[in-house]
Amino acid sequence: MASPTSTNPAHAHFESFLQAQLCQNVLSSFQGLCQALGLEPGGGLPQYHKIKAQLNSWSAKSLWAKLDKRAGQPVYQQGQACTSTQCLVVGAGPCGLRAAVELALLGARVVLVEKRTKFSRHNVLHLWPFTIHDLRGLGAKKFYGRFCTGTLDHISIRQLQLLLLKVALLLGVEIHWGVTFTGLQPPTKKGSGWRAQLQPKPPAQLANYEFDVLISAAGGKFVPEGFTVREMRGKLAIGITANFVNRRTVEEAQVPEISGVARIYNQSFFQSLLKATGIDLENIVYYKDDTHYFVMTAKKQCLLRLGVLRQDWPETDRLLGSANVVPEALQRFARAAADFATHGKLGKLEFAQDAHGRPDVSAFDFTSMMRAESAARVQEKHGACLLLELVGDCLVEPFWPLGTGVARGFLAAFDAAWMVKRWAEGARPLEVLAERESLYQLLSQTTPENMHRNVSQYGLDPATRYPNLNLRSVSPNQVRELYDVVAKEPVRRNDKTDSGKLAAGSVGAQEDLLHWCQEQTAGYPGVHVTNLSSSWADGLALCALVNRLRPGLLEPAELQGLGALEATAWALKMAEHELGITPVLSAQAVVAGSDPLGLIAYLSHFHSAFKSTPQNPGDLEGPVSQGLPGTSSAVLFLGKLQRTLQRTRAKENGEDAGGKKPRLEVEAETPSTEEPPVPEPGAPLTPPSHHQEARAQDLCALCGEHLYILERFFANGHFYHRSCFCCHVCEATLWPGSYGQHPGDGHFYCLQHLPQPGHKEDAGSNRGPESQDLPTPGEDNMPSSPPTPMFPQEGASPVPSPGQPARRLIRLSSPERQRLSSLNLSPDPEMEPPPKPPRSCSALARQALEGSFVGWGVQIHNPHVLMAMEKEEEGRPSSSDEEEEEEEDVALDLDMEQAKPYPTALTLP
């Protein structure tokens, strides 16, 4: 009976493929196998099924049984999980090939590029139990009969690459050799995809290959653009690796391996080594594989003494650079240490050759390890999303004494393939990124002891590998900066402002915000919102948004004939008065498009306040009459943010001994509250200059320092720091509707400390929000700030009349108060001091409390609370501390300041 080999010539190619021990032999035998079967390499899983159907030898069937068992796991869905996914893997190292195998089992099309043309790394890797079981499940014993046959579990990098390469070829992975990946080529138009920039010029099929997943496994020296890598460095430790030829003699086979000898556990061995050879080591390891592999940690002073290092340099790169290492001395050092550790039983030690034909011995600093800050990113352009992932040394370089390199590398490859599966299932990008980062947090903590004991259950699903897995330990909000949108055109940068570059991590929120704005502005004539920048320049979109949320305020007919700047300014005013949305940028910035980040922040206030309200405008009642969802949490967040920014700014500008930032006094003249004049309808719009923009919204009107977007507060036509916009007397933070500006000194006061005007015209010019009428677009005197509240009538200090000398309140520091207290000042005993104002005033408390919530959508529904507060206040005893606090603010007579070296006229309470 004829054997299968004699009847089917493809079996001979298959046997050569199984036994090939060089990369070129593997490729040539597989090419011959595909030609004999009439197949084209790189055909994916369908190619594997065709090969399996035509090869029925015993060795082939036993291999098919292994691969079918792996591919039959439910997670792969019979190879249909990722059939529409196109993947590019960079690097044919163990981790890159392992990731390619998993992607192929998922049914994805996988293309792998490798800059080298052969496998030449002899270093031996320690294997964890799960990696041994995993490789056996892929048929490792069929490709490499001596797999894990020694006393220790290990394999050389070259042999591991060979067996994984064979599995990848059988599963239809398309591999290109001698091709270097140099970067990404973004889509040029809508409908096109991402491509790779390759050197040298690749064939047209590879050059035009469009993919939506990129997995980088090209080693620690190549990390794709966009990833942040940090160095983890410990105390200097110099490692030396050496590979000697294994002749596989009986004598060599009888030499025992050394799993790891450290000085602290066997001091006599290292003392004997130092005495016999002069070599001073910390540890040594010996593995027997394709080569006799030794790795040891040597002391620097020993290397200098034996002439291995020419000179001692503080820089590690210079110390271990090729110019400072003597190759002959390094070879003598490694040969003597290996001969002593094996008691000379290996015979004459001859170095194996590396990829360049030189003796395979090297010195390196293993205490410097690179680790990526994140394991994955997403880039988008023209609607095409690209998932980028890191595996292997690209992700985190291993610490070789622990033997974690290939084990954690395989775990990262599984996690990367699982992320691709979730990506193909249609999960939201931020959710996929959050899950991947949650798994990445576990990677550095994994050991054989803290993983699942039953290694036979390990699979692609992370739950089968990690006990106590929490895929939500990282939330989608925490990974927003990992989602990048490549701009169609370079964004204009303004080095003097903070609006030049949009945060990369805000993409997910921007998508939601844009979608919500499109829904709210749909149906308005002439309004087409396609982005969060130029679509708002004409002011119509902003007016439509305000009208949608408060119908009747801005009718489209009223906007006819208005210019872009006038319409935008009007919309900002209506949003502030009726919706309680305080502007964070000026109308000029919206029209000119000079502050895109500020516009996004402003629109996000609308979205946060009204995202849960019904879209039907008729369901809304009054100016934010109901409590807005999320308002309380937003206020708490902004309060914390304001305090953080205040402390940061105080540290930058210096603090006085009392811990308070020096307060800048405002000029006595009333500052102008008018906005720049609005051009006539139809007049050409001239964008404001950069200097005007900076003064308008980038500098605080009180302290004159730079304003960041999140700390801007708009009032009376100007922008302020939230910490600067406070009461001039008590320094309490002022909120809309709870403050007033004195027309005499120009300072801002809370309602409790706001001075009472002395003339009726003053009171009339500062009407409360209830009595002030909103202007119409046709009026010339458009209001530029929230209405100033009514002045309180009780307990307020009088305002000087025009005939009296001007007085102003001055905040005195502690040293100044001490100097004043040293002056023996006493009032005229015949003059009766004016009575103190009441410490507690129910009417003022009620008015201040009610006014403090104006514009915030909160109503006072329970007056009994206020009555209880009044009773509690009336029954509270007076305190000397409160009297001292009231006496801190003193009014100095400006006429007497110039006459005496120290102020002597005090306004006593």
Secondary structure, DSSP 8 states (H G I E B T S, - for coil): ---HHHH-THHHHHHHHHH--SHHHHHHHHHHHHHHHT--S---HHHHHHHHHH--SHHHHHHHHHHHHHHTSGGGGGGTTTTT-EEEEE--SHHHHHHHHHHHHTT-EEEEEES-SS-----EEE--HHHHHHHHHTTHHHH-TTTT-SSS-EEEHHHHHHHHHHHHHHTT-EEEES-EEEEEE--SSTT--BEEEEES---HHHHT--BSEEEE-S-TT---TT--EEEEE-S--EEEEEEEE----HHHHTS--EEEEETTT-HHHHHHHHHHH---EEEEEEEESSEEEEEEEE-HHHHHHTTSBSS--SSHHHHSSTTTB-HHHHHHHHHHHHHHHTTTTT-S--B-B-TTSSBSEEEEETTEEEEES-SEEEEEETTEEEEEEE-GGGTB---GGGT-HHHHHHHHHHHHHHHHHHHHTT--HHHHHHHHHHHHHHHTT--TTSS-S-GGG--SSGGGT-TT--TTSS-GGGGGGGEEE--SS-----TTSS-SS--GGGHHHHHHHHHHHHHHHTT-TT----SSSGGGTTSHHHHHHHHHHSTTSS-GGGGTT--HHHHHHHHHHHHHHHS----SS-HHHHHHT--HHHHHHHHHHHHHHHTTS-SSGGG--TTT-S--TTHHHHHHHHHHHHHHHHHHHHHHH---TTS--------SS------S----TT-------HHHHIIIIIB-TTT--B--GGGEEEETTEEEETTTSB-TTT--B--TTSEEE-TTT--EEETTT----SSHHHHHHS--TTT-----TT-SS---S--------SS------TTS--EEEE---HHHHHHHHHS-----TTS-------S--HHHHHHHHHHHTTTTT-----HHHHHHHHHHHHTS---HHHHHHHTSSEEEEHHHHTTSSS---B---
